[in-house]
């Protein structure tokens, strides 16, 4: 007959079996967790590591209107100094330069279509100062019923003795108190000149 096993030894064996069963139950979920952490973290690493996970979104691209230095130039995409566009206008003349009188109006001042186009432009750009009839009583003028903030907005008839080229050049480059309207295309400026002449002769808006 074999000797009975000591009580402490039996308890150790029982504990070992329980630990072994517990490890078996937890080994599969633990493996799945480790697998998830190692594979899922790749998606995070690629957000900051350009060397390990290069992607198209990390490419060195110059954004629109971004200022960069290239061959000691701050703006490498600007035209060279002194270059002139193919469709560029002639240089702007000073307001009282005699050369403005040599500018020839290429449109027909009596053309109703030209006057109509000029009226639309006048309403957009000029009425606020010069008023609907060109009397210098636009809403921002002190001569207006609203008593606007700007003084010295004269009626258009004060420029009646000036040439068409003078008015055209004034529209393009501005004057002492008048801002530049160079954004108006050249042909539209001439239409505007024709409408100004129409108002100077007493035409009704």
NORLINBEL-V66728 format. One record per residue. RES is the residue in one small letter. SS is DSSP state (A for helix, B for strand, O for the rest). PHI is phi in radians with two decimals (none if undefined). Layout:
BEGIN
<<RES/SS/PHI> <RES/SS/PHI>>
END
This chain:
BEGIN
<<x/O/none> <x/O/-1.33> <x/O/-1.39> <x/O/-1.09> <x/O/-1.26> <x/O/-1.04> <x/A/-1.11> <x/A/-1.11> <x/A/-1.14> <x/A/-1.17> <x/A/-1.12> <x/A/-1.12> <x/A/-1.12> <x/A/-1.13> <x/A/-1.14> <x/A/-1.10> <x/A/-1.13> <x/A/-1.11> <x/A/-1.11> <x/A/-1.11> <x/A/-1.16> <x/A/-1.14> <x/A/-1.12> <x/A/-1.12> <x/A/-1.21> <x/A/-1.66> <x/A/-1.17> <x/A/-1.19> <x/A/-1.06> <x/A/-1.16> <x/A/-1.10> <x/A/-1.11> <x/A/-1.15> <x/A/-1.10> <x/A/-1.10> <x/A/-1.14> <x/A/-1.16> <x/A/-1.29> <x/A/-1.47> <x/A/-1.19> <x/O/-1.24> <x/A/-1.04> <x/A/-1.11> <x/A/-1.48> <x/A/-1.07> <x/O/-1.18> <x/O/-1.29> <x/O/-2.14> <x/O/-1.83> <x/O/-1.35> <x/O/-1.38> <x/O/-1.39> <x/O/-2.25> <x/O/-1.17> <x/O/-2.43> <x/A/-1.13> <x/A/-1.22> <x/A/-1.62> <x/O/-1.17> <x/O/-1.43> <x/O/-2.09> <x/O/-1.62> <x/O/-1.37> <x/O/-1.04> <x/O/1.14> <x/O/-1.30> <x/O/-1.58> <x/B/-2.29> <x/O/-1.72> <x/B/-2.52> <x/O/0.94> <x/O/1.14> <x/B/-1.90> <x/O/-1.27> <x/B/-2.08> <x/O/-1.23> <x/O/-1.65> <x/O/-1.40> <x/O/-1.11> <x/O/-1.03> <x/O/-1.07> <x/O/1.56> <x/O/-1.29> <x/O/-2.22> <x/O/-1.16> <x/O/-1.05> <x/O/-1.79> <x/O/-1.25> <x/O/-1.39> <x/O/-1.16> <x/O/-0.98> <x/O/-1.21> <x/O/-1.65> <x/O/-1.02> <x/O/-0.98> <x/O/-1.81> <x/O/-1.19> <x/A/-1.03> <x/A/-1.15> <x/A/-1.15> <x/A/-1.24> <x/A/-1.49> <x/O/-1.23> <x/O/-1.76> <x/O/-1.27> <x/O/-1.44> <x/O/-1.77> <x/O/-1.64> <x/O/-1.08> <x/O/-1.63> <x/O/-1.30> <x/A/-1.12> <x/A/-1.14> <x/A/-1.13> <x/A/-1.15> <x/A/-1.13> <x/A/-1.14> <x/A/-1.09> <x/A/-1.11> <x/A/-1.09> <x/A/-1.17> <x/A/-1.07> <x/A/-1.09> <x/A/-1.34> <x/A/-1.86> <x/O/-1.99> <x/A/-1.06> <x/A/-1.02> <x/A/-1.77> <x/A/-1.50> <x/O/1.46> <x/O/-1.05> <x/O/-1.79> <x/O/1.34> <x/O/-1.64> <x/O/1.28> <x/O/-2.06> <x/O/-1.17> <x/O/-1.05> <x/O/-1.64> <x/B/-1.57> <x/O/-1.14> <x/O/-1.42> <x/O/-1.46> <x/O/-1.05> <x/O/-1.39> <x/O/0.96> <x/O/-1.18> <x/O/-1.45> <x/B/-1.77> <x/O/-1.78> <x/O/1.36> <x/O/-1.56> <x/O/-1.48> <x/O/-1.07> <x/A/-1.13> <x/A/-1.14> <x/A/-1.18> <x/A/-1.81> <x/O/-1.16> <x/O/-1.44> <x/O/-1.45> <x/O/-1.38> <x/A/-1.04> <x/A/-1.11> <x/A/-1.12> <x/A/-1.12> <x/A/-1.04> <x/A/-1.17> <x/A/-1.18> <x/A/-1.09> <x/A/-1.21> <x/A/-1.84> <x/O/1.43> <x/O/-2.35> <x/O/-1.04> <x/O/-1.94> <x/O/-1.62> <x/O/-1.30> <x/O/-1.34> <x/O/-2.08> <x/O/-1.10> <x/O/-1.25> <x/O/-1.29> <x/O/-1.03> <x/A/-0.95> <x/A/-1.11> <x/A/-1.15> <x/A/-1.10> <x/A/-1.18> <x/A/-1.06> <x/A/-1.16> <x/A/-1.04> <x/A/-1.09> <x/A/-1.26> <x/A/-1.05> <x/A/-1.08> <x/A/-1.05> <x/A/-1.20> <x/A/-1.12> <x/O/-1.48> <x/O/1.67> <x/O/-1.13> <x/O/-1.66> <x/O/-1.16>>
END
